[in-house]
């Protein structure tokens, strides 16, 4: 009876959330299939998906945007995970208190991604603060000689923006694991003669792996579908899928909205696959 009471208590909020999400998803799927009521077009077809995946112009844009999105998402996720693992290893090995690090990480997470991207743009661009400082002290002949770190074709600026934003997120997850598990295992391994690399590989990594891998999959999914950072510090080509979808949706040719929604639906499908793989991995880890 108590179980049913809990479900009934969640029912009002759940109905509203599922209703909003379901109606939005249904509307997006319908538009991706060509149902454009504002153009009096109600015949459903897969033409938008064919144009996106196989079209002469959109097809090449889709595949290049997909490869670029995967590259940026993987590079930023792996970079954040390795930096986080190194920081957690240093904290655990030195037996440091990490309350201050938790406060700094929480404060940094409160900064919106768009604000952080603009700050990096002001600092790292060829007309930014670092370039002007380098020119003022004589390290550069001109500010434009500063390395291209933002709005570059390799997405370095996007990757830097996401790494500096997602490391605090993964740190909080890892610190929570350290609090729960404690550092006694490391002390035991050290007393048994294990060196630092052995302690990291055989003790710390098995403790942190479940939470860090799950957090990294969340980070990958977020970056893969995010728009604001690529729009601010990215270039027009190659572009990420989110910027491609929004550009198609905002195209003056209203027929292009179907292609924009098709790109969004395909992105959602890829993210669902990633989430499904993460769920299956967690279930396999939990089974004895």
Buried (B, 14 or more C-beta within 10 A) or exposed (E): EEEEEEEEEEEEEEEEEEEEEEEEEEEBBBBBBBBBEEEEEEEEEEBBBBBBBEBEEBBEBBEBBBEBBBBBBBBBBBBBBEBBBEBBBEBBBEEEEBEEBBEEBEEBBEEEBBEBBBBBBEBBBBEBEBBBBBBEEEEBEEBEEBEBBBBBEBBBBBBBBBBBBBBBBBBBBBBEBBEEBEBEBBBEBBEEEBEBEEBBEEBBBEBBEBBBBBBBBBBBBBBBBBBBBBBBBBBEEBBBBBBBBBBBBEEEEEBBBBBBBBBBBBBBEBBEEBBEEBEEBBEEEEEE
